[in-house]
Amino acid sequence: MFNQLKKWNTLRNQILFIFLLVMVIVLFIVSLLTLRQVSSLLKNNAEKQIQQVAIEANGRMESLYEQINTNSKLVITDEEVQRILTDVYDGKEVTFRDRQQLMGHINRIMGNTDGIFSFQLFSGKQQRVIPLDEDQLINRVGKKWINEANKARGRMVWIGEDPHDKNYFLAIRTVSLMERQYRNGGYLLI
């Protein structure tokens, strides 16, 4: 076996071997330097990109929040909503037809809004006015959030994830009755 290796031990092969060894070392050093520079460049670019995405997402969330805030104000100050909740506050019975018309009216407002899946309107006694079932507000959000909405006095309170459906978020605000010295006439669940 040693004899066979001697056959390949020529000056030409030695030069080739040294050349290849030096080239491998040079390529290894160059690749390490390039890897370091490229990885730092990619890291910096990724950080900048993540910051930009976060700024844009934050701006979009603020814009969406303001849109929801504005449109929910439109609903709570709407003449029909005020009339129905004033009737409920005065102890009058709200007919099914009135509730249906109110639902259509609110759906028209909601149709012009991105980001709102539904409005649910509750009376001051936490009975649902729309949609057309008889659920109570406390069953939907809990006492803590009702108290927070009362403390906020008409401002929107961000609740967070909907406990019944994790794909949606909830917000709540009180509805003050303009005809009754701004007494609490109900709640709007968004």
C-alpha positions in Angstrom: 0.0 0.0 0.0 2.9 2.3 0.8 4.3 1.6 -2.6 1.1 2.7 -4.3 1.2 6.0 -2.3 4.8 6.6 -3.5 3.6 6.4 -7.0 1.4 9.5 -6.4 4.0 11.3 -4.4 5.3 13.5 -7.2 6.2 17.1 -7.3 3.2 17.9 -9.4 0.8 16.2 -6.9 2.5 17.9 -4.0 2.0 21.3 -5.6 -1.6 20.4 -6.3 -2.2 19.2 -2.8 -0.7 22.4 -1.2 -2.6 24.5 -3.7 -5.9 22.8 -2.8 -5.1 23.1 0.9 -4.4 26.8 0.7 -7.5 27.4 -1.4 -9.7 25.5 1.1 -8.2 27.6 3.9 -8.7 30.9 1.9 -12.3 29.9 0.9 -13.1 29.0 4.5 -11.9 32.4 5.8 -13.7 34.2 3.1 -16.9 32.3 3.7 -16.7 33.0 7.5 -16.3 36.7 6.9 -19.1 36.8 4.3 -21.4 34.7 6.7 -20.7 37.2 9.5 -21.5 40.2 7.4 -24.5 38.7 5.7 -26.0 37.5 9.0 -25.5 40.9 10.7 -27.1 42.6 7.6 -30.1 40.1 7.7 -30.5 40.6 11.4 -30.5 44.4 11.1 -33.0 44.3 8.1 -35.2 41.9 10.0 -35.3 44.2 13.1 -36.1 47.2 10.9 -38.9 45.3 9.1 -40.4 44.0 12.4 -40.4 47.6 13.8 -42.0 48.9 10.6 -44.7 46.2 10.7 -45.3 46.9 14.4 -45.7 50.6 13.7 -48.1 50.0 10.8 -50.1 47.4 12.9 -50.4 49.8 15.8 -51.6 52.6 13.5 -54.1 50.2 11.9 -55.4 49.2 15.4 -55.7 52.8 16.5 -57.5 53.7 13.3 -59.9 50.7 13.8 -60.4 51.6 17.4 -61.3 55.1 16.5 -63.7 54.0 13.8 -65.4 51.6 16.2 -65.5 54.3 18.9 -67.1 56.8 16.4 -69.6 54.4 15.0 -70.7 53.2 18.4 -71.2 56.9 19.4 -73.4 57.2 16.3 -75.5 54.3 17.6 -75.9 55.4 21.2 -76.8 59.0 20.1 -79.2 57.8 17.4 -82.7 59.2 17.7 -84.4 55.7 17.4 -82.0 54.1 20.0 -82.7 57.0 22.4 -86.4 56.7 21.9 -86.6 53.0 22.4 -84.3 53.0 25.5 -86.3 56.0 26.9 -89.5 54.0 26.5 -87.8 51.0 28.3 -86.5 53.4 31.0 -90.1 54.8 31.4 -91.4 51.2 31.8 -93.2 51.1 28.5 -93.3 47.8 26.5 -91.3 47.8 23.3 -93.0 46.0 20.5 -91.5 43.4 18.4 -92.0 45.6 15.4 -90.1 48.5 17.0 -87.2 46.2 17.9 -87.1 44.8 14.4 -87.0 48.3 12.9 -84.3 49.4 15.3 -82.2 46.3 14.4 -82.5 47.3 10.7 -81.6 50.9 11.5 -78.5 49.8 13.5 -77.5 47.3 10.8 -77.4 50.2 8.3 -74.9 52.1 10.6 -72.9 48.9 11.1 -72.8 48.2 7.4 -70.6 51.3 6.9 -68.1 50.2 9.5 -65.1 47.9 9.1 -64.2 45.8 12.1 -67.6 45.5 13.8 -69.3 42.2 13.7 -72.4 43.1 15.7 -74.0 45.6 18.1 -76.0 44.3 21.0 -78.2 46.8 22.8 -79.2 46.2 26.4 -81.6 48.2 28.7 -80.6 49.8 31.9 -81.8 46.7 33.7 -79.5 44.6 31.5 -82.2 43.0 29.4 -81.4 42.6 25.7 -83.3 44.9 23.4 -81.6 43.8 20.2 -80.9 41.2 18.8 -84.3 39.7 19.4 -83.8 37.3 22.2 -84.1 37.7 25.9 -80.6 37.2 27.2 -79.1 39.3 29.9 -75.9 41.4 29.7 -74.4 39.8 32.8 -74.5 36.4 31.1 -72.6 37.9 28.2 -69.7 39.8 29.8 -69.9 39.5 33.6 -70.4 42.0 36.4 -66.8 43.4 36.3 -67.2 44.8 32.8 -70.6 46.2 33.6 -69.1 48.1 36.5 -66.2 49.3 34.4 -68.7 50.6 31.8 -70.6 52.4 34.5 -67.3 54.0 35.8 -66.4 55.1 32.2 -69.6 57.1 31.9 -70.2 56.6 28.2 -66.6 56.1 27.1 -65.8 52.8 25.3 -64.4 50.1 27.5 -62.2 47.5 25.8 -63.0 44.1 27.2 -60.8 41.9 25.1 -61.4 38.5 23.7 -65.0 37.3 23.5 -65.3 34.4 25.9 -67.8 32.7 23.6 -65.8 33.0 20.4 -62.0 33.6 20.4 -62.1 35.1 16.9 -63.8 38.3 18.1 -63.1 41.0 20.7 -65.6 42.9 22.8 -66.1 46.5 23.9 -68.9 48.0 25.9 -70.2 51.5 26.6 -73.2 52.9 28.5 -76.0 54.7 26.7 -77.0 57.9 28.4 -80.5 59.1 27.8 -80.5 62.7 26.6 -84.2 63.2 27.4 -83.8 62.0 31.0 -80.8 64.2 32.2 -78.3 61.7 30.8 -79.2 58.9 33.1 -78.0 55.4 32.3 -80.5 54.0 29.8 -78.6 50.9 28.8 -75.5 49.4 27.4 -74.1 48.9 23.9 -72.0 45.8 23.5 -69.8 45.9 20.4 
